[in-house]
Amino acid sequence: MSDPMETWTDRLRDTAPELEENRARSFVHDLYTAAQNDLGEEEAEADFEREE
């Protein structure tokens, strides 16, 4: 299976070819990290509500 970070970096660069590869990769990484943090918070909140 291919690396999803690389897939999204390639897609971003297809959309914005002037974007340097390392900047695109950094953006995708930061976005992925933020999404994972948000998901973790949502899961924690759902767990808390189930326990009440």
N, CA, C and O atoms as a Maestro MAE file, in Angstrom:
{
 s_m_m2io_version
 :::
 2.0.0
}

f_m_ct {
 s_m_title
 :::
 protein
 m_atom[208] {
  # First column is atom index #
  i_m_mmod_type
  r_m_x_coord
  r_m_y_coord
  r_m_z_coord
  i_m_residue_number
  s_m_chain_name
  s_m_pdb_residue_name
  s_m_pdb_atom_name
  i_m_atomic_number
  :::
  1 25 0.841 -1.181 0.000 1 A "MET " " N  " 7
  2 3 0.000 0.000 0.000 1 A "MET " " CA " 6
  3 2 0.890 1.250 0.000 1 A "MET " " C  " 6
  4 15 1.920 1.287 0.673 1 A "MET " " O  " 8
  5 25 0.487 2.252 -0.749 2 A "SER " " N  " 7
  6 3 1.296 3.457 -0.838 2 A "SER " " CA " 6
  7 2 1.096 4.339 0.408 2 A "SER " " C  " 6
  8 15 0.102 4.223 1.124 2 A "SER " " O  " 8
  9 25 2.053 5.199 0.630 3 A "ASP " " N  " 7
  10 3 2.024 6.115 1.761 3 A "ASP " " CA " 6
  11 2 0.983 7.202 1.508 3 A "ASP " " C  " 6
  12 15 1.112 7.946 0.535 3 A "ASP " " O  " 8
  13 25 -0.048 7.321 2.354 4 A "PRO " " N  " 7
  14 3 -1.076 8.339 2.121 4 A "PRO " " CA " 6
  15 2 -0.525 9.765 2.181 4 A "PRO " " C  " 6
  16 15 -1.032 10.650 1.492 4 A "PRO " " O  " 8
  17 25 0.499 9.993 2.990 5 A "MET " " N  " 7
  18 3 1.097 11.332 3.064 5 A "MET " " CA " 6
  19 2 1.709 11.693 1.710 5 A "MET " " C  " 6
  20 15 1.572 12.824 1.242 5 A "MET " " O  " 8
  21 25 2.375 10.736 1.094 6 A "GLU " " N  " 7
  22 3 2.985 10.983 -0.207 6 A "GLU " " CA " 6
  23 2 1.905 11.193 -1.273 6 A "GLU " " C  " 6
  24 15 2.045 12.045 -2.151 6 A "GLU " " O  " 8
  25 25 0.843 10.418 -1.187 7 A "THR " " N  " 7
  26 3 -0.264 10.565 -2.139 7 A "THR " " CA " 6
  27 2 -0.865 11.959 -2.048 7 A "THR " " C  " 6
  28 15 -1.092 12.605 -3.071 7 A "THR " " O  " 8
  29 25 -1.124 12.428 -0.830 8 A "TRP " " N  " 7
  30 3 -1.713 13.758 -0.650 8 A "TRP " " CA " 6
  31 2 -0.731 14.861 -1.013 8 A "TRP " " C  " 6
  32 15 -1.139 15.906 -1.520 8 A "TRP " " O  " 8
  33 25 0.543 14.650 -0.765 9 A "THR " " N  " 7
  34 3 1.551 15.626 -1.170 9 A "THR " " CA " 6
  35 2 1.564 15.759 -2.692 9 A "THR " " C  " 6
  36 15 1.616 16.868 -3.225 9 A "THR " " O  " 8
  37 25 1.518 14.629 -3.381 10 A "ASP " " N  " 7
  38 3 1.482 14.647 -4.850 10 A "ASP " " CA " 6
  39 2 0.228 15.357 -5.352 10 A "ASP " " C  " 6
  40 15 0.293 16.148 -6.293 10 A "ASP " " O  " 8
  41 25 -0.909 15.074 -4.725 11 A "ARG " " N  " 7
  42 3 -2.155 15.723 -5.151 11 A "ARG " " CA " 6
  43 2 -2.094 17.232 -4.939 11 A "ARG " " C  " 6
  44 15 -2.558 17.999 -5.782 11 A "ARG " " O  " 8
  45 25 -1.526 17.655 -3.820 12 A "LEU " " N  " 7
  46 3 -1.386 19.081 -3.548 12 A "LEU " " CA " 6
  47 2 -0.481 19.731 -4.592 12 A "LEU " " C  " 6
  48 15 -0.783 20.816 -5.090 12 A "LEU " " O  " 8
  49 25 0.620 19.073 -4.918 13 A "ARG " " N  " 7
  50 3 1.549 19.628 -5.905 13 A "ARG " " CA " 6
  51 2 0.943 19.621 -7.304 13 A "ARG " " C  " 6
  52 15 1.297 20.468 -8.125 13 A "ARG " " O  " 8
  53 25 0.041 18.691 -7.597 14 A "ASP " " N  " 7
  54 3 -0.667 18.717 -8.882 14 A "ASP " " CA " 6
  55 2 -1.549 19.956 -8.967 14 A "ASP " " C  " 6
  56 15 -1.698 20.553 -10.034 14 A "ASP " " O  " 8
  57 25 -2.128 20.335 -7.838 15 A "THR " " N  " 7
  58 3 -3.003 21.507 -7.778 15 A "THR " " CA " 6
  59 2 -2.193 22.805 -7.779 15 A "THR " " C  " 6
  60 15 -2.604 23.803 -8.372 15 A "THR " " O  " 8
  61 25 -1.047 22.779 -7.113 16 A "ALA " " N  " 7
  62 3 -0.201 23.972 -7.001 16 A "ALA " " CA " 6
  63 2 1.234 23.589 -7.365 16 A "ALA " " C  " 6
  64 15 2.076 23.433 -6.482 16 A "ALA " " O  " 8
  65 25 1.514 23.437 -8.662 17 A "PRO " " N  " 7
  66 3 2.836 22.950 -9.079 17 A "PRO " " CA " 6
  67 2 4.003 23.853 -8.674 17 A "PRO " " C  " 6
  68 15 5.147 23.403 -8.615 17 A "PRO " " O  " 8
  69 25 3.711 25.124 -8.395 18 A "GLU " " N  " 7
  70 3 4.793 26.033 -7.986 18 A "GLU " " CA " 6
  71 2 5.218 25.798 -6.540 18 A "GLU " " C  " 6
  72 15 6.253 26.310 -6.111 18 A "GLU " " O  " 8
  73 25 4.444 25.039 -5.793 19 A "LEU " " N  " 7
  74 3 4.749 24.761 -4.387 19 A "LEU " " CA " 6
  75 2 5.921 23.789 -4.297 19 A "LEU " " C  " 6
  76 15 5.920 22.736 -4.935 19 A "LEU " " O  " 8
  77 25 6.914 24.153 -3.504 20 A "GLU " " N  " 7
  78 3 8.079 23.283 -3.327 20 A "GLU " " CA " 6
  79 2 7.645 21.995 -2.628 20 A "GLU " " C  " 6
  80 15 6.744 21.998 -1.789 20 A "GLU " " O  " 8
  81 25 8.306 20.895 -2.993 21 A "GLU " " N  " 7
  82 3 7.922 19.592 -2.452 21 A "GLU " " CA " 6
  83 2 8.014 19.545 -0.932 21 A "GLU " " C  " 6
  84 15 7.128 18.997 -0.276 21 A "GLU " " O  " 8
  85 25 9.078 20.114 -0.364 22 A "ASN " " N  " 7
  86 3 9.215 20.053 1.097 22 A "ASN " " CA " 6
  87 2 8.145 20.890 1.792 22 A "ASN " " C  " 6
  88 15 7.698 20.525 2.879 22 A "ASN " " O  " 8
  89 25 7.724 22.003 1.192 23 A "ARG " " N  " 7
  90 3 6.650 22.822 1.782 23 A "ARG " " CA " 6
  91 2 5.320 22.084 1.676 23 A "ARG " " C  " 6
  92 15 4.512 22.118 2.604 23 A "ARG " " O  " 8
  93 25 5.094 21.423 0.555 24 A "ALA " " N  " 7
  94 3 3.857 20.657 0.381 24 A "ALA " " CA " 6
  95 2 3.803 19.513 1.389 24 A "ALA " " C  " 6
  96 15 2.774 19.278 2.022 24 A "ALA " " O  " 8
  97 25 4.908 18.814 1.530 25 A "ARG " " N  " 7
  98 3 4.968 17.689 2.475 25 A "ARG " " CA " 6
  99 2 4.742 18.170 3.905 25 A "ARG " " C  " 6
  100 15 4.043 17.516 4.679 25 A "ARG " " O  " 8
  101 25 5.328 19.303 4.254 26 A "SER " " N  " 7
  102 3 5.163 19.878 5.592 26 A "SER " " CA " 6
  103 2 3.704 20.263 5.837 26 A "SER " " C  " 6
  104 15 3.165 20.013 6.915 26 A "SER " " O  " 8
  105 25 3.069 20.872 4.836 27 A "PHE " " N  " 7
  106 3 1.663 21.252 4.958 27 A "PHE " " CA " 6
  107 2 0.786 20.020 5.173 27 A "PHE " " C  " 6
  108 15 -0.070 20.008 6.058 27 A "PHE " " O  " 8
  109 25 1.001 18.994 4.368 28 A "VAL " " N  " 7
  110 3 0.211 17.762 4.489 28 A "VAL " " CA " 6
  111 2 0.428 17.148 5.872 28 A "VAL " " C  " 6
  112 15 -0.529 16.702 6.506 28 A "VAL " " O  " 8
  113 25 1.660 17.121 6.338 29 A "HIS " " N  " 7
  114 3 1.956 16.569 7.668 29 A "HIS " " CA " 6
  115 2 1.231 17.358 8.757 29 A "HIS " " C  " 6
  116 15 0.609 16.773 9.644 29 A "HIS " " O  " 8
  117 25 1.316 18.690 8.686 30 A "ASP " " N  " 7
  118 3 0.660 19.534 9.698 30 A "ASP " " CA " 6
  119 2 -0.851 19.355 9.678 30 A "ASP " " C  " 6
  120 15 -1.491 19.292 10.728 30 A "ASP " " O  " 8
  121 25 -1.415 19.276 8.486 31 A "LEU " " N  " 7
  122 3 -2.855 19.083 8.352 31 A "LEU " " CA " 6
  123 2 -3.280 17.723 8.913 31 A "LEU " " C  " 6
  124 15 -4.281 17.625 9.622 31 A "LEU " " O  " 8
  125 25 -2.520 16.685 8.594 32 A "TYR " " N  " 7
  126 3 -2.808 15.343 9.097 32 A "TYR " " CA " 6
  127 2 -2.726 15.314 10.629 32 A "TYR " " C  " 6
  128 15 -3.584 14.726 11.288 32 A "TYR " " O  " 8
  129 25 -1.702 15.945 11.184 33 A "THR " " N  " 7
  130 3 -1.531 15.977 12.638 33 A "THR " " CA " 6
  131 2 -2.702 16.694 13.304 33 A "THR " " C  " 6
  132 15 -3.228 16.227 14.314 33 A "THR " " O  " 8
  133 25 -3.108 17.827 12.738 34 A "ALA " " N  " 7
  134 3 -4.241 18.582 13.293 34 A "ALA " " CA " 6
  135 2 -5.525 17.757 13.216 34 A "ALA " " C  " 6
  136 15 -6.318 17.757 14.157 34 A "ALA " " O  " 8
  137 25 -5.731 17.065 12.118 35 A "ALA " " N  " 7
  138 3 -6.932 16.240 11.968 35 A "ALA " " CA " 6
  139 2 -6.932 15.093 12.977 35 A "ALA " " C  " 6
  140 15 -7.972 14.779 13.555 35 A "ALA " " O  " 8
  141 25 -5.787 14.471 13.190 36 A "GLN " " N  " 7
  142 3 -5.694 13.392 14.170 36 A "GLN " " CA " 6
  143 2 -5.966 13.909 15.577 36 A "GLN " " C  " 6
  144 15 -6.634 13.236 16.362 36 A "GLN " " O  " 8
  145 25 -5.460 15.090 15.907 37 A "ASN " " N  " 7
  146 3 -5.711 15.683 17.229 37 A "ASN " " CA " 6
  147 2 -7.194 15.978 17.415 37 A "ASN " " C  " 6
  148 15 -7.755 15.706 18.476 37 A "ASN " " O  " 8
  149 25 -7.832 16.537 16.382 38 A "ASP " " N  " 7
  150 3 -9.261 16.823 16.462 38 A "ASP " " CA " 6
  151 2 -10.064 15.545 16.634 38 A "ASP " " C  " 6
  152 15 -11.007 15.496 17.425 38 A "ASP " " O  " 8
  153 25 -9.690 14.520 15.897 39 A "LEU " " N  " 7
  154 3 -10.382 13.244 16.002 39 A "LEU " " CA " 6
  155 2 -10.214 12.656 17.402 39 A "LEU " " C  " 6
  156 15 -11.166 12.122 17.970 39 A "LEU " " O  " 8
  157 25 -9.020 12.753 17.951 40 A "GLY " " N  " 7
  158 3 -8.767 12.254 19.298 40 A "GLY " " CA " 6
  159 2 -9.614 12.980 20.329 40 A "GLY " " C  " 6
  160 15 -10.132 12.358 21.256 40 A "GLY " " O  " 8
  161 25 -9.759 14.284 20.174 41 A "GLU " " N  " 7
  162 3 -10.588 15.060 21.098 41 A "GLU " " CA " 6
  163 2 -12.058 14.654 20.979 41 A "GLU " " C  " 6
  164 15 -12.755 14.528 21.986 41 A "GLU " " O  " 8
  165 25 -12.524 14.452 19.745 42 A "GLU " " N  " 7
  166 3 -13.915 14.041 19.545 42 A "GLU " " CA " 6
  167 2 -14.172 12.671 20.159 42 A "GLU " " C  " 6
  168 15 -15.211 12.453 20.783 42 A "GLU " " O  " 8
  169 25 -13.231 11.749 19.985 43 A "GLU " " N  " 7
  170 3 -13.378 10.418 20.564 43 A "GLU " " CA " 6
  171 2 -13.376 10.481 22.088 43 A "GLU " " C  " 6
  172 15 -14.158 9.784 22.736 43 A "GLU " " O  " 8
  173 25 -12.514 11.302 22.664 44 A "ALA " " N  " 7
  174 3 -12.458 11.441 24.115 44 A "ALA " " CA " 6
  175 2 -13.761 12.021 24.646 44 A "ALA " " C  " 6
  176 15 -14.263 11.582 25.681 44 A "ALA " " O  " 8
  177 25 -14.306 13.001 23.944 45 A "GLU " " N  " 7
  178 3 -15.576 13.597 24.362 45 A "GLU " " CA " 6
  179 2 -16.713 12.585 24.268 45 A "GLU " " C  " 6
  180 15 -17.566 12.525 25.153 45 A "GLU " " O  " 8
  181 25 -16.729 11.794 23.206 46 A "ALA " " N  " 7
  182 3 -17.768 10.773 23.052 46 A "ALA " " CA " 6
  183 2 -17.646 9.720 24.145 46 A "ALA " " C  " 6
  184 15 -18.656 9.277 24.691 46 A "ALA " " O  " 8
  185 25 -16.425 9.314 24.471 47 A "ASP " " N  " 7
  186 3 -16.216 8.342 25.555 47 A "ASP " " CA " 6
  187 2 -16.709 8.911 26.883 47 A "ASP " " C  " 6
  188 15 -17.358 8.206 27.656 47 A "ASP " " O  " 8
  189 25 -16.411 10.167 27.149 48 A "PHE " " N  " 7
  190 3 -16.836 10.807 28.386 48 A "PHE " " CA " 6
  191 2 -18.352 10.837 28.478 48 A "PHE " " C  " 6
  192 15 -18.919 10.539 29.530 48 A "PHE " " O  " 8
  193 25 -19.013 11.195 27.380 49 A "GLU " " N  " 7
  194 3 -20.478 11.266 27.386 49 A "GLU " " CA " 6
  195 2 -21.107 9.888 27.572 49 A "GLU " " C  " 6
  196 15 -22.155 9.771 28.207 49 A "GLU " " O  " 8
  197 25 -20.483 8.844 27.028 50 A "ARG " " N  " 7
  198 3 -21.009 7.487 27.205 50 A "ARG " " CA " 6
  199 2 -20.897 7.041 28.659 50 A "ARG " " C  " 6
  200 15 -21.752 6.311 29.160 50 A "ARG " " O  " 8
  201 25 -19.839 7.482 29.331 51 A "GLU " " N  " 7
  202 3 -19.611 7.068 30.715 51 A "GLU " " CA " 6
  203 2 -20.545 7.762 31.691 51 A "GLU " " C  " 6
  204 15 -20.747 7.271 32.801 51 A "GLU " " O  " 8
  205 25 -21.122 8.900 31.297 52 A "GLU " " N  " 7
  206 3 -22.005 9.622 32.223 52 A "GLU " " CA " 6
  207 2 -23.331 8.947 32.361 52 A "GLU " " C  " 6
  208 15 -24.192 9.423 33.101 52 A "GLU " " O  " 8
  :::
 }
 m_bond[207] {
  # First column is bond index #
  i_m_from
  i_m_to
  i_m_order
  :::
  1 1 2 1
  2 2 3 1
  3 3 4 2
  4 3 5 1
  5 5 6 1
  6 6 7 1
  7 7 8 2
  8 7 9 1
  9 9 10 1
  10 10 11 1
  11 11 12 2
  12 11 13 1
  13 13 14 1
  14 14 15 1
  15 15 16 2
  16 15 17 1
  17 17 18 1
  18 18 19 1
  19 19 20 2
  20 19 21 1
  21 21 22 1
  22 22 23 1
  23 23 24 2
  24 23 25 1
  25 25 26 1
  26 26 27 1
  27 27 28 2
  28 27 29 1
  29 29 30 1
  30 30 31 1
  31 31 32 2
  32 31 33 1
  33 33 34 1
  34 34 35 1
  35 35 36 2
  36 35 37 1
  37 37 38 1
  38 38 39 1
  39 39 40 2
  40 39 41 1
  41 41 42 1
  42 42 43 1
  43 43 44 2
  44 43 45 1
  45 45 46 1
  46 46 47 1
  47 47 48 2
  48 47 49 1
  49 49 50 1
  50 50 51 1
  51 51 52 2
  52 51 53 1
  53 53 54 1
  54 54 55 1
  55 55 56 2
  56 55 57 1
  57 57 58 1
  58 58 59 1
  59 59 60 2
  60 59 61 1
  61 61 62 1
  62 62 63 1
  63 63 64 2
  64 63 65 1
  65 65 66 1
  66 66 67 1
  67 67 68 2
  68 67 69 1
  69 69 70 1
  70 70 71 1
  71 71 72 2
  72 71 73 1
  73 73 74 1
  74 74 75 1
  75 75 76 2
  76 75 77 1
  77 77 78 1
  78 78 79 1
  79 79 80 2
  80 79 81 1
  81 81 82 1
  82 82 83 1
  83 83 84 2
  84 83 85 1
  85 85 86 1
  86 86 87 1
  87 87 88 2
  88 87 89 1
  89 89 90 1
  90 90 91 1
  91 91 92 2
  92 91 93 1
  93 93 94 1
  94 94 95 1
  95 95 96 2
  96 95 97 1
  97 97 98 1
  98 98 99 1
  99 99 100 2
  100 99 101 1
  101 101 102 1
  102 102 103 1
  103 103 104 2
  104 103 105 1
  105 105 106 1
  106 106 107 1
  107 107 108 2
  108 107 109 1
  109 109 110 1
  110 110 111 1
  111 111 112 2
  112 111 113 1
  113 113 114 1
  114 114 115 1
  115 115 116 2
  116 115 117 1
  117 117 118 1
  118 118 119 1
  119 119 120 2
  120 119 121 1
  121 121 122 1
  122 122 123 1
  123 123 124 2
  124 123 125 1
  125 125 126 1
  126 126 127 1
  127 127 128 2
  128 127 129 1
  129 129 130 1
  130 130 131 1
  131 131 132 2
  132 131 133 1
  133 133 134 1
  134 134 135 1
  135 135 136 2
  136 135 137 1
  137 137 138 1
  138 138 139 1
  139 139 140 2
  140 139 141 1
  141 141 142 1
  142 142 143 1
  143 143 144 2
  144 143 145 1
  145 145 146 1
  146 146 147 1
  147 147 148 2
  148 147 149 1
  149 149 150 1
  150 150 151 1
  151 151 152 2
  152 151 153 1
  153 153 154 1
  154 154 155 1
  155 155 156 2
  156 155 157 1
  157 157 158 1
  158 158 159 1
  159 159 160 2
  160 159 161 1
  161 161 162 1
  162 162 163 1
  163 163 164 2
  164 163 165 1
  165 165 166 1
  166 166 167 1
  167 167 168 2
  168 167 169 1
  169 169 170 1
  170 170 171 1
  171 171 172 2
  172 171 173 1
  173 173 174 1
  174 174 175 1
  175 175 176 2
  176 175 177 1
  177 177 178 1
  178 178 179 1
  179 179 180 2
  180 179 181 1
  181 181 182 1
  182 182 183 1
  183 183 184 2
  184 183 185 1
  185 185 186 1
  186 186 187 1
  187 187 188 2
  188 187 189 1
  189 189 190 1
  190 190 191 1
  191 191 192 2
  192 191 193 1
  193 193 194 1
  194 194 195 1
  195 195 196 2
  196 195 197 1
  197 197 198 1
  198 198 199 1
  199 199 200 2
  200 199 201 1
  201 201 202 1
  202 202 203 1
  203 203 204 2
  204 203 205 1
  205 205 206 1
  206 206 207 1
  207 207 208 2
  :::
 }
}
